[in-house]
Amino acid sequence: MAEPKLAGVFPYLVSPVCADGSVDAAVLARLCDDLIAAGVHGLTPLGSTGEFAYLSAEQRRDVVAVTVEAAAGRVPVVAGVAATTTADAVAQAKAYAGLGVDGILAIMEAYFPVPDDGVVAYFTAIAQAVSLPVVLYTNPNFQRSDLTVPALKRLSEIDNIVAIKDASSNTGRLLSIMNATAGRMDIFSASAHIPAAVMLIGGVGWMAGPACVVPRQSVELYDLCRAARWDEAMQLQRKLWGLNQAFAKHNLAACIKGALRMQGYAVGDPLPPQAPLSEEGEQEVRAVLQAVGAL
């Protein structure tokens, strides 16, 4: 099998926004630089941790532009594209390609359920709009229209749709996707999965918010998995799993932004009407960060 076009640890970046609504470019650029120094393999602005659903079009564009400039070609930038209409998604993909991103993370928002043909058409249009590799993202806990395995099989036939990040928490579904797509589509783990387990069954890495706050540990885990040092990998995975549990219990963006503030990044609170991390959440996240040497 050919080497994956994208692989490794891709943190889902937060979107720091100032009181006046502008993107805090200095804070975001510093975070990007520090993550690259920690060894991450790529950066993903406008994932779920990036609160894409709460940002204006201008804010989303600014987040992508700052990330591309900060990365400066050192690692690939895979920008999230999310919309309820195909036309909007295509426009976003073209705009971010024009800003110099290296790939697109394609997300489908839906107010009403969309049948498989519509879902396939939406993602096909995004892929055809750019010459970049496209990673599909599905999270059935938050989306009205999921990417079914038959739909994914059809989409895997499109040359530049190279991978999927599935946040279903159903690891068996990942194996079904692998079997159905016959090696044409790589699998990234989400924080809803156990990354080491996904790597064991053939995953190529993970795209997830927790990697923003434990980048070195995430890269170490990836390297252990790549080297098939599974006993050591699972020892580290057990330590890191407390983060996943805390993030599942509390608001994801609040957890990541709260953790980053503890680490000295003035990223602010989640955008309203989301609530900031509670006092209980602060205590839990701080304890987990301390336990894994990230604070």
C-alpha positions as CSV (number, residue, x, y, z in Angstrom):
1,M,0.0,0.0,0.0
2,A,1.3,3.5,-0.8
3,E,2.3,5.8,2.0
4,P,-0.6,7.9,3.3
5,K,-0.8,11.4,2.0
6,L,-1.5,12.7,5.5
7,A,-0.5,10.9,8.7
8,G,0.4,11.4,12.3
9,V,-0.9,13.7,15.0
10,F,-2.9,16.7,13.8
11,P,-4.2,18.9,16.8
12,Y,-7.6,20.5,16.3
13,L,-6.7,24.1,17.0
14,V,-8.7,26.4,19.2
15,S,-9.9,29.7,17.8
16,P,-8.9,32.5,20.2
17,V,-11.2,35.5,19.7
18,C,-10.7,38.9,21.2
19,A,-13.5,40.9,22.9
20,D,-14.0,43.0,19.7
21,G,-14.6,39.8,17.7
22,S,-11.2,39.8,16.0
23,V,-9.1,36.6,15.9
24,D,-6.1,36.9,18.3
25,A,-3.4,36.2,15.8
26,A,-0.5,36.4,18.2
27,V,-1.9,33.8,20.5
28,L,-2.9,31.4,17.7
29,A,0.5,31.8,16.0
30,R,2.4,31.1,19.2
31,L,0.3,28.0,19.8
32,C,1.0,26.8,16.3
33,D,4.7,27.4,16.6
34,D,4.9,25.6,20.0
35,L,2.9,22.6,18.6
36,I,5.2,22.3,15.7
37,A,8.2,22.5,18.0
38,A,6.6,19.7,20.0
39,G,6.7,17.4,17.0
40,V,3.1,17.3,15.7
41,H,2.7,16.2,12.1
42,G,0.2,18.8,11.0
43,L,-2.3,21.4,12.2
44,T,-6.1,21.5,11.8
45,P,-7.8,24.8,12.2
46,L,-11.7,24.9,12.3
47,G,-12.3,21.4,13.6
48,S,-14.8,20.9,16.3
49,T,-12.4,22.3,19.0
50,G,-12.1,25.3,16.8
51,E,-15.8,26.2,17.3
52,F,-16.4,26.6,13.6
53,A,-20.1,26.6,14.1
54,Y,-19.8,29.8,16.3
55,L,-17.5,31.8,14.0
56,S,-18.3,34.2,11.2
57,A,-17.0,33.6,7.7
58,E,-14.4,36.4,8.2
59,Q,-13.3,34.9,11.5
60,R,-13.0,31.4,10.0
61,R,-10.9,32.9,7.1
62,D,-8.6,34.7,9.6
63,V,-8.1,31.6,11.6
64,V,-7.0,29.7,8.5
65,A,-4.8,32.5,7.3
66,V,-3.0,32.9,10.6
67,T,-2.4,29.1,10.8
68,V,-1.0,28.9,7.3
69,E,1.4,31.8,8.0
70,A,2.5,30.4,11.3
71,A,3.1,26.9,9.9
72,A,5.2,28.4,7.1
73,G,5.3,25.1,5.3
74,R,6.9,23.2,8.2
75,V,3.8,20.9,8.5
76,P,0.7,20.5,6.5
77,V,-2.4,22.6,7.4
78,V,-5.7,20.8,6.9
79,A,-8.5,23.4,7.2
80,G,-12.1,22.6,8.2
81,V,-14.8,23.3,5.7
82,A,-18.4,23.1,7.2
83,A,-21.7,24.3,5.7
84,T,-25.3,23.4,5.3
85,T,-25.2,24.1,1.6
86,T,-23.0,22.7,-1.1
87,A,-22.3,26.1,-2.6
88,D,-21.1,27.5,0.7
89,A,-18.8,24.5,1.3
90,V,-17.3,24.8,-2.2
91,A,-16.7,28.5,-1.7
92,Q,-15.0,27.9,1.6
93,A,-12.8,25.1,0.1
94,K,-11.7,27.3,-2.8
95,A,-11.0,30.3,-0.4
96,Y,-8.9,28.2,1.9
97,A,-7.0,26.6,-1.0
98,G,-6.3,30.2,-2.1
99,L,-4.8,30.9,1.3
100,G,-2.3,28.1,0.9
101,V,-3.7,25.2,3.0
102,D,-2.4,21.7,2.3
103,G,-5.7,19.8,2.7
104,I,-9.4,20.1,3.5
105,L,-11.3,18.6,6.4
106,A,-14.8,18.3,5.0
107,I,-17.7,18.5,7.4
108,M,-21.4,18.4,6.6
109,E,-23.8,20.4,8.7
110,A,-27.5,19.6,8.3
111,Y,-30.7,21.0,9.7
112,F,-32.8,18.3,8.0
113,P,-31.6,14.8,7.4
114,V,-30.0,14.3,3.9
115,P,-30.1,10.9,2.1
116,D,-27.0,9.2,1.0
117,D,-27.1,10.5,-2.6
118,G,-27.1,14.1,-1.2
119,V,-24.4,13.4,1.2
120,V,-22.2,11.9,-1.5
121,A,-22.9,14.8,-3.8
122,Y,-21.9,17.3,-1.1
123,F,-18.5,15.8,-0.4
124,T,-17.9,15.1,-4.1
125,A,-18.4,18.7,-4.9
126,I,-15.9,19.8,-2.2
127,A,-13.3,17.3,-3.6
128,Q,-13.9,18.4,-7.1
129,A,-13.5,22.1,-6.2
130,V,-9.9,21.7,-5.1
131,S,-6.8,19.7,-6.1
132,L,-5.9,19.2,-2.4
133,P,-6.3,16.0,-0.4
134,V,-9.6,15.9,1.4
135,V,-10.3,14.2,4.8
136,L,-13.9,13.5,5.6
137,Y,-15.2,14.1,9.1
138,T,-18.2,12.5,10.6
139,N,-19.6,12.9,14.1
140,P,-23.0,11.3,14.4
141,N,-23.5,12.6,17.9
142,F,-23.8,16.1,16.5
143,Q,-24.8,15.7,12.9
144,R,-28.2,15.2,11.4
145,S,-26.8,13.3,8.4
146,D,-24.1,10.7,8.9
147,L,-21.7,9.2,6.4
148,T,-22.8,5.6,6.1
149,V,-20.4,2.9,5.1
150,P,-22.0,2.5,1.6
151,A,-21.7,6.3,1.1
152,L,-18.0,6.1,2.2
153,K,-17.4,3.3,-0.2
154,R,-18.6,5.5,-3.1
155,L,-16.6,8.5,-1.9
156,S,-13.4,6.4,-1.6
157,E,-13.4,6.1,-5.4
158,I,-12.6,9.8,-5.7
159,D,-8.9,10.2,-6.0
160,N,-8.3,13.2,-3.7
161,I,-10.6,11.9,-0.9
162,V,-7.8,10.3,1.1
163,A,-9.0,9.7,4.6
164,I,-11.8,9.9,7.2
165,K,-11.9,11.0,10.8
166,D,-14.8,9.2,12.4
167,A,-15.9,10.3,15.8
168,S,-18.7,7.8,16.3
169,S,-16.8,6.0,19.2
170,N,-17.7,2.7,17.4
171,T,-14.3,1.2,16.7
172,G,-16.0,-1.7,14.9
173,R,-17.4,0.8,12.4
174,L,-13.8,1.9,11.6
175,L,-13.0,-1.7,10.7
176,S,-16.1,-1.9,8.5
177,I,-15.0,1.3,6.7
178,M,-11.5,-0.2,6.2
179,N,-12.9,-3.4,4.8
180,A,-15.4,-1.6,2.5
181,T,-13.0,0.9,1.1
182,A,-10.3,-1.7,0.5
183,G,-7.3,0.5,1.4
184,R,-8.5,3.5,-0.7
185,M,-9.3,5.6,2.4
186,D,-7.1,6.0,5.5
187,I,-8.5,6.3,9.0
188,F,-7.7,8.9,11.6
189,S,-8.8,8.4,15.2
190,A,-10.9,10.9,17.0
191,S,-10.8,11.6,20.8
192,A,-13.9,9.5,21.0
193,H,-11.8,6.5,20.1
194,I,-8.7,5.0,21.8
195,P,-5.9,6.2,19.4
196,A,-3.6,3.2,20.1
197,A,-6.4,0.8,19.3
198,V,-7.2,2.6,16.1
199,M,-3.5,2.5,15.2
200,L,-3.4,-1.3,15.9
201,I,-6.2,-2.0,13.4
202,G,-4.5,0.1,10.7
203,G,-5.2,3.8,11.5
204,V,-2.7,6.4,10.3
205,G,-2.9,8.8,13.3
206,W,-5.4,11.1,15.0
207,M,-7.0,14.4,14.5
208,A,-8.2,15.6,17.9
209,G,-8.4,18.6,20.3
210,P,-6.6,16.9,23.2
211,A,-3.3,16.9,21.1
212,C,-3.3,20.7,21.6
213,V,-2.5,20.3,25.2
214,V,-0.5,17.1,25.2
215,P,1.4,17.3,21.9
216,R,4.6,15.7,23.0
217,Q,2.8,12.9,24.7
218,S,0.6,12.4,21.6
219,V,3.6,12.2,19.3
220,E,5.3,9.8,21.6
221,L,2.2,7.6,21.6
222,Y,2.1,7.7,17.8
223,D,5.8,6.8,17.5
224,L,5.4,3.8,19.9
225,C,2.4,2.6,17.8
226,R,4.3,3.0,14.6
227,A,7.2,1.0,16.1
228,A,4.7,-1.7,17.2
229,R,5.8,-1.3,20.8
230,W,2.3,-2.0,22.0
231,D,2.9,-2.6,25.7
232,E,4.7,0.7,26.1
233,A,2.0,2.4,23.9
234,M,-0.8,1.1,26.1
235,Q,1.0,2.2,29.3
236,L,1.1,5.8,27.9
237,Q,-2.4,5.5,26.4
238,R,-3.9,4.6,29.8
239,K,-2.3,7.7,31.3
240,L,-3.7,9.9,28.6
241,W,-7.2,8.5,28.6
242,G,-8.1,10.6,31.6
243,L,-8.0,13.6,29.2
244,N,-10.5,11.9,26.9
245,Q,-12.8,11.2,29.8
246,A,-12.7,14.8,31.1
247,F,-13.4,16.1,27.6
248,A,-16.3,13.8,27.1
249,K,-17.8,14.9,30.4
250,H,-17.4,18.7,29.9
251,N,-17.7,21.0,26.8
252,L,-14.9,20.1,24.5
253,A,-13.9,23.7,23.5
254,A,-14.2,24.8,27.2
255,C,-11.8,21.9,28.2
256,I,-9.2,22.6,25.6
257,K,-9.3,26.4,26.1
258,G,-9.3,25.9,29.9
259,A,-6.3,23.6,29.7
260,L,-4.4,25.9,27.4
261,R,-5.0,28.8,29.8
262,M,-3.5,26.7,32.5
263,Q,-0.5,26.3,30.3
264,G,-0.1,30.0,29.7
265,Y,-2.0,30.6,26.5
266,A,-4.5,33.5,26.7
267,V,-7.1,31.8,24.4
268,G,-10.1,33.1,26.2
269,D,-13.4,31.3,26.9
270,P,-15.6,29.4,24.4
271,L,-17.7,31.7,22.3
272,P,-21.2,32.4,23.7
273,P,-23.7,30.9,24.3
274,Q,-21.3,28.2,25.2
275,A,-20.2,28.2,28.9
276,P,-16.7,28.3,30.1
277,L,-15.2,25.4,32.0
278,S,-16.8,24.9,35.4
279,E,-14.8,25.0,38.7
280,E,-15.3,21.2,38.9
281,G,-14.1,20.9,35.3
282,E,-11.0,23.1,36.0
283,Q,-10.0,20.8,38.8
284,E,-10.4,17.7,36.8
285,V,-8.5,18.9,33.8
286,R,-5.7,20.4,35.9
287,A,-5.3,17.0,37.8
288,V,-5.1,15.1,34.5
289,L,-2.6,17.5,33.0
290,Q,-0.4,17.2,36.1
291,A,-0.7,13.4,36.0
292,V,0.7,13.2,32.4
293,G,3.4,15.9,32.9
294,A,1.7,18.6,30.8
295,L,1.4,21.2,33.5
